[in-house]
């Protein structure tokens, strides 16, 4: 969203459901409120790979193909509810 206060409210509403979101996602996520910035971040990360190393590309593709649908499923409806709640 374009408003810092609204973004923080949405993040806080989602963070209040962190355990349920991570359960539905199937793993821990990284939760970064970024208080001094307009944006916030919720992410899943694949550690130990280098985008410049072609040998890692298959790992990254597999991670993204596996992660994105689970991320969407865990957050989509809750994101809409969080937007409406603030």
PyMOL Python script that loads the backbone (N, CA, C, O; Angstrom):
from pymol import cmd

cmd.read_pdbstr("""\
ATOM      1  N   UNK A   1       0.847  -1.165   0.000  1.00  0.00           N
ATOM      2  CA  UNK A   1       0.000   0.000   0.000  1.00  0.00           C
ATOM      3  C   UNK A   1       0.897   1.233   0.000  1.00  0.00           C
ATOM      4  O   UNK A   1       2.097   1.136   0.257  1.00  0.00           O
ATOM      5  N   UNK A   2       0.325   2.362  -0.281  1.00  0.00           N
ATOM      6  CA  UNK A   2       1.103   3.586  -0.364  1.00  0.00           C
ATOM      7  C   UNK A   2       1.268   4.315   0.952  1.00  0.00           C
ATOM      8  O   UNK A   2       1.985   5.314   1.006  1.00  0.00           O
ATOM      9  N   UNK A   3       0.635   3.857   2.007  1.00  0.00           N
ATOM     10  CA  UNK A   3       0.642   4.571   3.278  1.00  0.00           C
ATOM     11  C   UNK A   3       1.367   3.757   4.348  1.00  0.00           C
ATOM     12  O   UNK A   3       1.045   2.589   4.570  1.00  0.00           O
ATOM     13  N   UNK A   4       2.347   4.375   5.012  1.00  0.00           N
ATOM     14  CA  UNK A   4       3.130   3.667   6.014  1.00  0.00           C
ATOM     15  C   UNK A   4       2.265   3.152   7.158  1.00  0.00           C
ATOM     16  O   UNK A   4       2.421   2.007   7.584  1.00  0.00           O
ATOM     17  N   UNK A   5       1.364   3.976   7.656  1.00  0.00           N
ATOM     18  CA  UNK A   5       0.510   3.569   8.776  1.00  0.00           C
ATOM     19  C   UNK A   5      -0.355   2.375   8.389  1.00  0.00           C
ATOM     20  O   UNK A   5      -0.507   1.434   9.169  1.00  0.00           O
ATOM     21  N   UNK A   6      -0.916   2.412   7.195  1.00  0.00           N
ATOM     22  CA  UNK A   6      -1.738   1.294   6.716  1.00  0.00           C
ATOM     23  C   UNK A   6      -0.892   0.027   6.567  1.00  0.00           C
ATOM     24  O   UNK A   6      -1.320  -1.061   6.950  1.00  0.00           O
ATOM     25  N   UNK A   7       0.299   0.179   6.011  1.00  0.00           N
ATOM     26  CA  UNK A   7       1.184  -0.982   5.845  1.00  0.00           C
ATOM     27  C   UNK A   7       1.529  -1.622   7.182  1.00  0.00           C
ATOM     28  O   UNK A   7       1.517  -2.845   7.315  1.00  0.00           O
ATOM     29  N   UNK A   8       1.837  -0.788   8.173  1.00  0.00           N
ATOM     30  CA  UNK A   8       2.192  -1.327   9.490  1.00  0.00           C
ATOM     31  C   UNK A   8       0.987  -2.004  10.132  1.00  0.00           C
ATOM     32  O   UNK A   8       1.138  -3.021  10.810  1.00  0.00           O
ATOM     33  N   UNK A   9      -0.198  -1.458   9.927  1.00  0.00           N
ATOM     34  CA  UNK A   9      -1.414  -2.075  10.447  1.00  0.00           C
ATOM     35  C   UNK A   9      -1.680  -3.434   9.825  1.00  0.00           C
ATOM     36  O   UNK A   9      -2.060  -4.377  10.520  1.00  0.00           O
ATOM     37  N   UNK A  10      -1.483  -3.537   8.517  1.00  0.00           N
ATOM     38  CA  UNK A  10      -1.662  -4.812   7.818  1.00  0.00           C
ATOM     39  C   UNK A  10      -0.631  -5.822   8.314  1.00  0.00           C
ATOM     40  O   UNK A  10      -0.964  -6.971   8.603  1.00  0.00           O
ATOM     41  N   UNK A  11       0.620  -5.384   8.408  1.00  0.00           N
ATOM     42  CA  UNK A  11       1.667  -6.277   8.901  1.00  0.00           C
ATOM     43  C   UNK A  11       1.330  -6.779  10.299  1.00  0.00           C
ATOM     44  O   UNK A  11       1.433  -7.974  10.579  1.00  0.00           O
ATOM     45  N   UNK A  12       0.927  -5.859  11.176  1.00  0.00           N
ATOM     46  CA  UNK A  12       0.619  -6.241  12.563  1.00  0.00           C
ATOM     47  C   UNK A  12      -0.542  -7.229  12.625  1.00  0.00           C
ATOM     48  O   UNK A  12      -0.529  -8.160  13.430  1.00  0.00           O
ATOM     49  N   UNK A  13      -1.546  -7.023  11.772  1.00  0.00           N
ATOM     50  CA  UNK A  13      -2.682  -7.950  11.735  1.00  0.00           C
ATOM     51  C   UNK A  13      -2.230  -9.335  11.273  1.00  0.00           C
ATOM     52  O   UNK A  13      -2.684 -10.346  11.808  1.00  0.00           O
ATOM     53  N   UNK A  14      -1.346  -9.385  10.291  1.00  0.00           N
ATOM     54  CA  UNK A  14      -0.821 -10.663   9.829  1.00  0.00           C
ATOM     55  C   UNK A  14       0.085 -11.293  10.883  1.00  0.00           C
ATOM     56  O   UNK A  14       0.025 -12.500  11.118  1.00  0.00           O
ATOM     57  N   UNK A  15       0.919 -10.479  11.514  1.00  0.00           N
ATOM     58  CA  UNK A  15       1.845 -10.984  12.527  1.00  0.00           C
ATOM     59  C   UNK A  15       1.091 -11.595  13.708  1.00  0.00           C
ATOM     60  O   UNK A  15       1.571 -12.538  14.336  1.00  0.00           O
ATOM     61  N   UNK A  16      -0.080 -11.059  14.003  1.00  0.00           N
ATOM     62  CA  UNK A  16      -0.903 -11.618  15.081  1.00  0.00           C
ATOM     63  C   UNK A  16      -1.335 -13.046  14.759  1.00  0.00           C
ATOM     64  O   UNK A  16      -1.684 -13.807  15.662  1.00  0.00           O
ATOM     65  N   UNK A  17      -1.314 -13.411  13.489  1.00  0.00           N
ATOM     66  CA  UNK A  17      -1.687 -14.753  13.043  1.00  0.00           C
ATOM     67  C   UNK A  17      -0.469 -15.539  12.553  1.00  0.00           C
ATOM     68  O   UNK A  17      -0.604 -16.502  11.798  1.00  0.00           O
ATOM     69  N   UNK A  18       0.710 -15.123  12.987  1.00  0.00           N
ATOM     70  CA  UNK A  18       1.979 -15.713  12.544  1.00  0.00           C
ATOM     71  C   UNK A  18       1.992 -17.232  12.675  1.00  0.00           C
ATOM     72  O   UNK A  18       2.358 -17.927  11.727  1.00  0.00           O
ATOM     73  N   UNK A  19       1.606 -17.749  13.817  1.00  0.00           N
ATOM     74  CA  UNK A  19       1.652 -19.204  14.036  1.00  0.00           C
ATOM     75  C   UNK A  19       0.769 -19.939  13.030  1.00  0.00           C
ATOM     76  O   UNK A  19       1.182 -20.957  12.474  1.00  0.00           O
ATOM     77  N   UNK A  20      -0.430 -19.438  12.796  1.00  0.00           N
ATOM     78  CA  UNK A  20      -1.340 -20.082  11.835  1.00  0.00           C
ATOM     79  C   UNK A  20      -0.813 -19.969  10.410  1.00  0.00           C
ATOM     80  O   UNK A  20      -0.892 -20.921   9.634  1.00  0.00           O
ATOM     81  N   UNK A  21      -0.276 -18.800  10.072  1.00  0.00           N
ATOM     82  CA  UNK A  21       0.261 -18.591   8.721  1.00  0.00           C
ATOM     83  C   UNK A  21       1.432 -19.535   8.473  1.00  0.00           C
ATOM     84  O   UNK A  21       1.500 -20.184   7.429  1.00  0.00           O
ATOM     85  N   UNK A  22       2.354 -19.613   9.429  1.00  0.00           N
ATOM     86  CA  UNK A  22       3.512 -20.480   9.257  1.00  0.00           C
ATOM     87  C   UNK A  22       3.123 -21.957   9.267  1.00  0.00           C
ATOM     88  O   UNK A  22       3.753 -22.771   8.591  1.00  0.00           O
ATOM     89  N   UNK A  23       2.091 -22.302  10.027  1.00  0.00           N
ATOM     90  CA  UNK A  23       1.599 -23.684  10.014  1.00  0.00           C
ATOM     91  C   UNK A  23       1.054 -24.026   8.626  1.00  0.00           C
ATOM     92  O   UNK A  23       1.364 -25.080   8.069  1.00  0.00           O
ATOM     93  N   UNK A  24       0.235 -23.118   8.074  1.00  0.00           N
ATOM     94  CA  UNK A  24      -0.317 -23.356   6.739  1.00  0.00           C
ATOM     95  C   UNK A  24       0.771 -23.346   5.670  1.00  0.00           C
ATOM     96  O   UNK A  24       0.702 -24.111   4.707  1.00  0.00           O
ATOM     97  N   UNK A  25       1.766 -22.494   5.830  1.00  0.00           N
ATOM     98  CA  UNK A  25       2.875 -22.420   4.879  1.00  0.00           C
ATOM     99  C   UNK A  25       3.749 -23.668   4.964  1.00  0.00           C
ATOM    100  O   UNK A  25       4.272 -24.140   3.955  1.00  0.00           O
ATOM    101  N   UNK A  26       3.900 -24.190   6.165  1.00  0.00           N
ATOM    102  CA  UNK A  26       4.685 -25.396   6.359  1.00  0.00           C
ATOM    103  C   UNK A  26       6.118 -25.165   6.778  1.00  0.00           C
ATOM    104  O   UNK A  26       6.925 -26.094   6.774  1.00  0.00           O
ATOM    105  N   UNK A  27       6.449 -23.924   7.144  1.00  0.00           N
ATOM    106  CA  UNK A  27       7.812 -23.591   7.585  1.00  0.00           C
ATOM    107  C   UNK A  27       7.795 -22.203   8.213  1.00  0.00           C
ATOM    108  O   UNK A  27       6.826 -21.455   8.082  1.00  0.00           O
ATOM    109  N   UNK A  28       8.882 -21.879   8.894  1.00  0.00           N
ATOM    110  CA  UNK A  28       9.016 -20.535   9.439  1.00  0.00           C
ATOM    111  C   UNK A  28       9.240 -19.540   8.311  1.00  0.00           C
ATOM    112  O   UNK A  28       9.853 -19.860   7.293  1.00  0.00           O
ATOM    113  N   UNK A  29       8.739 -18.343   8.507  1.00  0.00           N
ATOM    114  CA  UNK A  29       8.947 -17.243   7.576  1.00  0.00           C
ATOM    115  C   UNK A  29       9.777 -16.165   8.255  1.00  0.00           C
ATOM    116  O   UNK A  29       9.928 -16.172   9.477  1.00  0.00           O
ATOM    117  N   UNK A  30      10.307 -15.253   7.483  1.00  0.00           N
ATOM    118  CA  UNK A  30      11.037 -14.103   8.007  1.00  0.00           C
ATOM    119  C   UNK A  30      10.070 -12.925   8.059  1.00  0.00           C
ATOM    120  O   UNK A  30       9.484 -12.545   7.045  1.00  0.00           O
ATOM    121  N   UNK A  31       9.908 -12.351   9.250  1.00  0.00           N
ATOM    122  CA  UNK A  31       8.967 -11.259   9.489  1.00  0.00           C
ATOM    123  C   UNK A  31       9.758  -9.994   9.790  1.00  0.00           C
ATOM    124  O   UNK A  31      10.437  -9.910  10.813  1.00  0.00           O
ATOM    125  N   UNK A  32       9.671  -9.011   8.900  1.00  0.00           N
ATOM    126  CA  UNK A  32      10.424  -7.772   9.062  1.00  0.00           C
ATOM    127  C   UNK A  32       9.475  -6.581   8.960  1.00  0.00           C
ATOM    128  O   UNK A  32       8.972  -6.266   7.881  1.00  0.00           O
ATOM    129  N   UNK A  33       9.239  -5.933  10.079  1.00  0.00           N
ATOM    130  CA  UNK A  33       8.311  -4.800  10.111  1.00  0.00           C
ATOM    131  C   UNK A  33       8.923  -3.551   9.486  1.00  0.00           C
ATOM    132  O   UNK A  33       8.200  -2.719   8.938  1.00  0.00           O
ATOM    133  N   UNK A  34      10.219  -3.411   9.560  1.00  0.00           N
ATOM    134  CA  UNK A  34      10.944  -2.280   8.967  1.00  0.00           C
ATOM    135  C   UNK A  34      10.335  -0.942   9.410  1.00  0.00           C
ATOM    136  O   UNK A  34       9.859  -0.157   8.590  1.00  0.00           O
ATOM    137  N   UNK A  35      10.361  -0.708  10.711  1.00  0.00           N
ATOM    138  CA  UNK A  35       9.666   0.423  11.315  1.00  0.00           C
ATOM    139  C   UNK A  35       9.984   1.783  10.687  1.00  0.00           C
ATOM    140  O   UNK A  35       9.101   2.638  10.620  1.00  0.00           O
ATOM    141  N   UNK A  36      11.183   2.001  10.240  1.00  0.00           N
ATOM    142  CA  UNK A  36      11.572   3.308   9.695  1.00  0.00           C
ATOM    143  C   UNK A  36      11.228   3.472   8.210  1.00  0.00           C
ATOM    144  O   UNK A  36      11.449   4.536   7.633  1.00  0.00           O
ATOM    145  N   UNK A  37      10.701   2.437   7.609  1.00  0.00           N
ATOM    146  CA  UNK A  37      10.379   2.484   6.183  1.00  0.00           C
ATOM    147  C   UNK A  37       8.878   2.403   5.970  1.00  0.00           C
ATOM    148  O   UNK A  37       8.125   2.079   6.889  1.00  0.00           O
ATOM    149  N   UNK A  38       8.453   2.697   4.760  1.00  0.00           N
ATOM    150  CA  UNK A  38       7.040   2.609   4.410  1.00  0.00           C
ATOM    151  C   UNK A  38       6.588   1.151   4.303  1.00  0.00           C
ATOM    152  O   UNK A  38       5.452   0.813   4.635  1.00  0.00           O
ATOM    153  N   UNK A  39       7.485   0.311   3.840  1.00  0.00           N
ATOM    154  CA  UNK A  39       7.129  -1.077   3.571  1.00  0.00           C
ATOM    155  C   UNK A  39       7.457  -1.998   4.737  1.00  0.00           C
ATOM    156  O   UNK A  39       8.158  -1.626   5.678  1.00  0.00           O
ATOM    157  N   UNK A  40       6.933  -3.195   4.645  1.00  0.00           N
ATOM    158  CA  UNK A  40       7.233  -4.298   5.560  1.00  0.00           C
ATOM    159  C   UNK A  40       7.546  -5.500   4.675  1.00  0.00           C
ATOM    160  O   UNK A  40       7.332  -5.464   3.463  1.00  0.00           O
ATOM    161  N   UNK A  41       8.057  -6.568   5.296  1.00  0.00           N
ATOM    162  CA  UNK A  41       8.431  -7.725   4.485  1.00  0.00           C
ATOM    163  C   UNK A  41       8.124  -9.011   5.229  1.00  0.00           C
ATOM    164  O   UNK A  41       8.448  -9.157   6.408  1.00  0.00           O
ATOM    165  N   UNK A  42       7.501  -9.933   4.531  1.00  0.00           N
ATOM    166  CA  UNK A  42       7.340 -11.310   4.986  1.00  0.00           C
ATOM    167  C   UNK A  42       7.928 -12.158   3.865  1.00  0.00           C
ATOM    168  O   UNK A  42       7.527 -12.032   2.708  1.00  0.00           O
ATOM    169  N   UNK A  43       8.880 -13.021   4.210  1.00  0.00           N
ATOM    170  CA  UNK A  43       9.549 -13.751   3.139  1.00  0.00           C
ATOM    171  C   UNK A  43       9.940 -15.153   3.565  1.00  0.00           C
ATOM    172  O   UNK A  43      10.018 -15.484   4.748  1.00  0.00           O
ATOM    173  N   UNK A  44      10.181 -15.953   2.550  1.00  0.00           N
ATOM    174  CA  UNK A  44      10.793 -17.265   2.701  1.00  0.00           C
ATOM    175  C   UNK A  44      12.126 -17.157   1.971  1.00  0.00           C
ATOM    176  O   UNK A  44      12.213 -16.536   0.912  1.00  0.00           O
ATOM    177  N   UNK A  45      13.145 -17.756   2.532  1.00  0.00           N
ATOM    178  CA  UNK A  45      14.476 -17.611   1.935  1.00  0.00           C
ATOM    179  C   UNK A  45      15.142 -18.963   1.743  1.00  0.00           C
ATOM    180  O   UNK A  45      14.975 -19.892   2.532  1.00  0.00           O
ATOM    181  N   UNK A  46      15.891 -19.029   0.678  1.00  0.00           N
ATOM    182  CA  UNK A  46      16.735 -20.181   0.396  1.00  0.00           C
ATOM    183  C   UNK A  46      18.171 -19.743   0.637  1.00  0.00           C
ATOM    184  O   UNK A  46      18.718 -18.935  -0.113  1.00  0.00           O
ATOM    185  N   UNK A  47      18.764 -20.268   1.666  1.00  0.00           N
ATOM    186  CA  UNK A  47      20.132 -19.889   2.034  1.00  0.00           C
ATOM    187  C   UNK A  47      21.137 -20.768   1.300  1.00  0.00           C
ATOM    188  O   UNK A  47      20.822 -21.882   0.881  1.00  0.00           O
ATOM    189  N   UNK A  48      22.345 -20.249   1.154  1.00  0.00           N
ATOM    190  CA  UNK A  48      23.445 -21.042   0.621  1.00  0.00           C
ATOM    191  C   UNK A  48      23.466 -21.196  -0.883  1.00  0.00           C
ATOM    192  O   UNK A  48      24.074 -22.133  -1.401  1.00  0.00           O
ATOM    193  N   UNK A  49      22.809 -20.289  -1.598  1.00  0.00           N
ATOM    194  CA  UNK A  49      22.855 -20.313  -3.056  1.00  0.00           C
ATOM    195  C   UNK A  49      23.325 -18.950  -3.556  1.00  0.00           C
ATOM    196  O   UNK A  49      23.261 -17.947  -2.845  1.00  0.00           O
ATOM    197  N   UNK A  50      23.793 -18.947  -4.785  1.00  0.00           N
ATOM    198  CA  UNK A  50      24.282 -17.720  -5.401  1.00  0.00           C
ATOM    199  C   UNK A  50      23.646 -17.591  -6.783  1.00  0.00           C
ATOM    200  O   UNK A  50      23.812 -18.464  -7.634  1.00  0.00           O
ATOM    201  N   UNK A  51      22.929 -16.511  -6.996  1.00  0.00           N
ATOM    202  CA  UNK A  51      22.222 -16.316  -8.268  1.00  0.00           C
ATOM    203  C   UNK A  51      23.193 -16.284  -9.453  1.00  0.00           C
ATOM    204  O   UNK A  51      22.795 -16.576 -10.581  1.00  0.00           O
ATOM    205  N   UNK A  52      24.433 -15.941  -9.215  1.00  0.00           N
ATOM    206  CA  UNK A  52      25.420 -15.897 -10.296  1.00  0.00           C
ATOM    207  C   UNK A  52      26.031 -17.270 -10.601  1.00  0.00           C
ATOM    208  O   UNK A  52      26.734 -17.429 -11.599  1.00  0.00           O
ATOM    209  N   UNK A  53      25.764 -18.250  -9.750  1.00  0.00           N
ATOM    210  CA  UNK A  53      26.307 -19.595  -9.931  1.00  0.00           C
ATOM    211  C   UNK A  53      25.259 -20.482 -10.606  1.00  0.00           C
ATOM    212  O   UNK A  53      24.280 -20.885  -9.977  1.00  0.00           O
ATOM    213  N   UNK A  54      25.467 -20.777 -11.860  1.00  0.00           N
ATOM    214  CA  UNK A  54      24.491 -21.569 -12.619  1.00  0.00           C
ATOM    215  C   UNK A  54      24.222 -22.935 -11.986  1.00  0.00           C
ATOM    216  O   UNK A  54      23.152 -23.511 -12.183  1.00  0.00           O
ATOM    217  N   UNK A  55      25.175 -23.445 -11.240  1.00  0.00           N
ATOM    218  CA  UNK A  55      24.984 -24.741 -10.581  1.00  0.00           C
ATOM    219  C   UNK A  55      23.882 -24.666  -9.525  1.00  0.00           C
ATOM    220  O   UNK A  55      23.311 -25.694  -9.162  1.00  0.00           O
ATOM    221  N   UNK A  56      23.576 -23.471  -9.030  1.00  0.00           N
ATOM    222  CA  UNK A  56      22.522 -23.281  -8.027  1.00  0.00           C
ATOM    223  C   UNK A  56      21.147 -23.011  -8.636  1.00  0.00           C
ATOM    224  O   UNK A  56      20.147 -23.017  -7.920  1.00  0.00           O
ATOM    225  N   UNK A  57      21.085 -22.779  -9.929  1.00  0.00           N
ATOM    226  CA  UNK A  57      19.828 -22.370 -10.536  1.00  0.00           C
ATOM    227  C   UNK A  57      18.717 -23.402 -10.375  1.00  0.00           C
ATOM    228  O   UNK A  57      17.576 -23.031 -10.102  1.00  0.00           O
ATOM    229  N   UNK A  58      19.017 -24.660 -10.533  1.00  0.00           N
ATOM    230  CA  UNK A  58      17.981 -25.687 -10.368  1.00  0.00           C
ATOM    231  C   UNK A  58      17.418 -25.682  -8.953  1.00  0.00           C
ATOM    232  O   UNK A  58      16.212 -25.845  -8.765  1.00  0.00           O
ATOM    233  N   UNK A  59      18.285 -25.494  -7.951  1.00  0.00           N
ATOM    234  CA  UNK A  59      17.826 -25.407  -6.558  1.00  0.00           C
ATOM    235  C   UNK A  59      16.891 -24.216  -6.375  1.00  0.00           C
ATOM    236  O   UNK A  59      15.855 -24.320  -5.718  1.00  0.00           O
ATOM    237  N   UNK A  60      17.273 -23.081  -6.968  1.00  0.00           N
ATOM    238  CA  UNK A  60      16.461 -21.874  -6.827  1.00  0.00           C
ATOM    239  C   UNK A  60      15.113 -22.014  -7.532  1.00  0.00           C
ATOM    240  O   UNK A  60      14.086 -21.584  -7.006  1.00  0.00           O
ATOM    241  N   UNK A  61      15.119 -22.604  -8.702  1.00  0.00           N
ATOM    242  CA  UNK A  61      13.869 -22.815  -9.440  1.00  0.00           C
ATOM    243  C   UNK A  61      12.950 -23.750  -8.662  1.00  0.00           C
ATOM    244  O   UNK A  61      11.756 -23.479  -8.530  1.00  0.00           O
ATOM    245  N   UNK A  62      13.495 -24.841  -8.151  1.00  0.00           N
ATOM    246  CA  UNK A  62      12.699 -25.785  -7.359  1.00  0.00           C
ATOM    247  C   UNK A  62      12.138 -25.095  -6.121  1.00  0.00           C
ATOM    248  O   UNK A  62      10.968 -25.275  -5.783  1.00  0.00           O
ATOM    249  N   UNK A  63      12.962 -24.312  -5.450  1.00  0.00           N
ATOM    250  CA  UNK A  63      12.519 -23.587  -4.255  1.00  0.00           C
ATOM    251  C   UNK A  63      11.368 -22.636  -4.597  1.00  0.00           C
ATOM    252  O   UNK A  63      10.358 -22.606  -3.894  1.00  0.00           O
ATOM    253  N   UNK A  64      11.518 -21.873  -5.658  1.00  0.00           N
ATOM    254  CA  UNK A  64      10.469 -20.924  -6.030  1.00  0.00           C
ATOM    255  C   UNK A  64       9.186 -21.627  -6.450  1.00  0.00           C
ATOM    256  O   UNK A  64       8.094 -21.198  -6.078  1.00  0.00           O
ATOM    257  N   UNK A  65       9.306 -22.691  -7.211  1.00  0.00           N
ATOM    258  CA  UNK A  65       8.115 -23.422  -7.656  1.00  0.00           C
ATOM    259  C   UNK A  65       7.381 -24.072  -6.486  1.00  0.00           C
ATOM    260  O   UNK A  65       6.154 -24.178  -6.501  1.00  0.00           O
ATOM    261  N   UNK A  66       8.122 -24.503  -5.486  1.00  0.00           N
ATOM    262  CA  UNK A  66       7.525 -25.094  -4.296  1.00  0.00           C
ATOM    263  C   UNK A  66       6.977 -24.026  -3.350  1.00  0.00           C
ATOM    264  O   UNK A  66       5.896 -24.186  -2.782  1.00  0.00           O
ATOM    265  N   UNK A  67       7.714 -22.956  -3.188  1.00  0.00           N
ATOM    266  CA  UNK A  67       7.413 -21.947  -2.168  1.00  0.00           C
ATOM    267  C   UNK A  67       6.273 -21.009  -2.555  1.00  0.00           C
ATOM    268  O   UNK A  67       5.401 -20.732  -1.732  1.00  0.00           O
ATOM    269  N   UNK A  68       6.265 -20.530  -3.763  1.00  0.00           N
ATOM    270  CA  UNK A  68       5.290 -19.500  -4.140  1.00  0.00           C
ATOM    271  C   UNK A  68       3.836 -19.942  -3.970  1.00  0.00           C
ATOM    272  O   UNK A  68       3.048 -19.167  -3.428  1.00  0.00           O
ATOM    273  N   UNK A  69       3.437 -21.128  -4.394  1.00  0.00           N
ATOM    274  CA  UNK A  69       2.039 -21.519  -4.166  1.00  0.00           C
ATOM    275  C   UNK A  69       1.687 -21.631  -2.682  1.00  0.00           C
ATOM    276  O   UNK A  69       0.592 -21.244  -2.273  1.00  0.00           O
ATOM    277  N   UNK A  70       2.604 -22.156  -1.883  1.00  0.00           N
ATOM    278  CA  UNK A  70       2.346 -22.268  -0.438  1.00  0.00           C
ATOM    279  C   UNK A  70       2.279 -20.891   0.209  1.00  0.00           C
ATOM    280  O   UNK A  70       1.453 -20.659   1.092  1.00  0.00           O
ATOM    281  N   UNK A  71       3.145 -19.973  -0.225  1.00  0.00           N
ATOM    282  CA  UNK A  71       3.156 -18.611   0.290  1.00  0.00           C
ATOM    283  C   UNK A  71       1.825 -17.918  -0.048  1.00  0.00           C
ATOM    284  O   UNK A  71       1.207 -17.284   0.807  1.00  0.00           O
ATOM    285  N   UNK A  72       1.411 -18.052  -1.283  1.00  0.00           N
ATOM    286  CA  UNK A  72       0.140 -17.470  -1.729  1.00  0.00           C
ATOM    287  C   UNK A  72      -1.026 -18.042  -0.915  1.00  0.00           C
ATOM    288  O   UNK A  72      -1.859 -17.295  -0.403  1.00  0.00           O
ATOM    289  N   UNK A  73      -1.073 -19.355  -0.803  1.00  0.00           N
ATOM    290  CA  UNK A  73      -2.174 -19.996  -0.077  1.00  0.00           C
ATOM    291  C   UNK A  73      -2.217 -19.591   1.385  1.00  0.00           C
ATOM    292  O   UNK A  73      -3.298 -19.419   1.947  1.00  0.00           O
ATOM    293  N   UNK A  74      -1.067 -19.439   2.002  1.00  0.00           N
ATOM    294  CA  UNK A  74      -1.017 -19.088   3.428  1.00  0.00           C
ATOM    295  C   UNK A  74      -1.372 -17.630   3.680  1.00  0.00           C
ATOM    296  O   UNK A  74      -1.846 -17.288   4.764  1.00  0.00           O
ATOM    297  N   UNK A  75      -1.149 -16.764   2.691  1.00  0.00           N
ATOM    298  CA  UNK A  75      -1.308 -15.321   2.940  1.00  0.00           C
ATOM    299  C   UNK A  75      -2.455 -14.638   2.204  1.00  0.00           C
ATOM    300  O   UNK A  75      -2.973 -13.634   2.693  1.00  0.00           O
ATOM    301  N   UNK A  76      -2.858 -15.135   1.076  1.00  0.00           N
ATOM    302  CA  UNK A  76      -3.796 -14.388   0.229  1.00  0.00           C
ATOM    303  C   UNK A  76      -5.077 -13.975   0.945  1.00  0.00           C
ATOM    304  O   UNK A  76      -5.393 -12.787   1.008  1.00  0.00           O
ATOM    305  N   UNK A  77      -5.805 -14.928   1.477  1.00  0.00           N
ATOM    306  CA  UNK A  77      -7.073 -14.594   2.139  1.00  0.00           C
ATOM    307  C   UNK A  77      -6.843 -13.760   3.399  1.00  0.00           C
ATOM    308  O   UNK A  77      -7.615 -12.852   3.705  1.00  0.00           O
ATOM    309  N   UNK A  78      -5.784 -14.079   4.114  1.00  0.00           N
ATOM    310  CA  UNK A  78      -5.483 -13.328   5.338  1.00  0.00           C
ATOM    311  C   UNK A  78      -5.074 -11.894   5.017  1.00  0.00           C
ATOM    312  O   UNK A  78      -5.374 -10.980   5.785  1.00  0.00           O
ATOM    313  N   UNK A  79      -4.406 -11.691   3.914  1.00  0.00           N
ATOM    314  CA  UNK A  79      -4.021 -10.341   3.515  1.00  0.00           C
ATOM    315  C   UNK A  79      -5.255  -9.496   3.220  1.00  0.00           C
ATOM    316  O   UNK A  79      -5.334  -8.338   3.630  1.00  0.00           O
ATOM    317  N   UNK A  80      -6.200 -10.068   2.518  1.00  0.00           N
ATOM    318  CA  UNK A  80      -7.453  -9.358   2.244  1.00  0.00           C
ATOM    319  C   UNK A  80      -8.193  -9.024   3.528  1.00  0.00           C
ATOM    320  O   UNK A  80      -8.714  -7.919   3.672  1.00  0.00           O
ATOM    321  N   UNK A  81      -8.245  -9.963   4.459  1.00  0.00           N
ATOM    322  CA  UNK A  81      -8.910  -9.726   5.754  1.00  0.00           C
ATOM    323  C   UNK A  81      -8.173  -8.665   6.549  1.00  0.00           C
ATOM    324  O   UNK A  81      -8.798  -7.829   7.201  1.00  0.00           O
ATOM    325  N   UNK A  82      -6.849  -8.694   6.500  1.00  0.00           N
ATOM    326  CA  UNK A  82      -6.051  -7.701   7.239  1.00  0.00           C
ATOM    327  C   UNK A  82      -6.288  -6.303   6.692  1.00  0.00           C
ATOM    328  O   UNK A  82      -6.383  -5.346   7.461  1.00  0.00           O
ATOM    329  N   UNK A  83      -6.384  -6.174   5.373  1.00  0.00           N
ATOM    330  CA  UNK A  83      -6.655  -4.872   4.767  1.00  0.00           C
ATOM    331  C   UNK A  83      -8.000  -4.328   5.215  1.00  0.00           C
ATOM    332  O   UNK A  83      -8.132  -3.135   5.486  1.00  0.00           O
ATOM    333  N   UNK A  84      -9.003  -5.205   5.294  1.00  0.00           N
ATOM    334  CA  UNK A  84     -10.333  -4.773   5.693  1.00  0.00           C
ATOM    335  C   UNK A  84     -10.408  -4.425   7.179  1.00  0.00           C
ATOM    336  O   UNK A  84     -11.255  -3.634   7.592  1.00  0.00           O
ATOM    337  N   UNK A  85      -9.514  -5.023   7.987  1.00  0.00           N
ATOM    338  CA  UNK A  85      -9.594  -4.844   9.443  1.00  0.00           C
ATOM    339  C   UNK A  85      -8.989  -3.521   9.921  1.00  0.00           C
ATOM    340  O   UNK A  85      -9.204  -3.125  11.067  1.00  0.00           O
ATOM    341  N   UNK A  86      -8.248  -2.844   9.071  1.00  0.00           N
ATOM    342  CA  UNK A  86      -7.628  -1.606   9.541  1.00  0.00           C
ATOM    343  C   UNK A  86      -8.346  -0.369   9.034  1.00  0.00           C
ATOM    344  O   UNK A  86      -7.941   0.751   9.346  1.00  0.00           O
TER     345      UNK A  86
END
""", "prot")
cmd.dss("prot")
cmd.show_as("cartoon", "prot")
cmd.util.cbc("prot")
cmd.orient("prot")
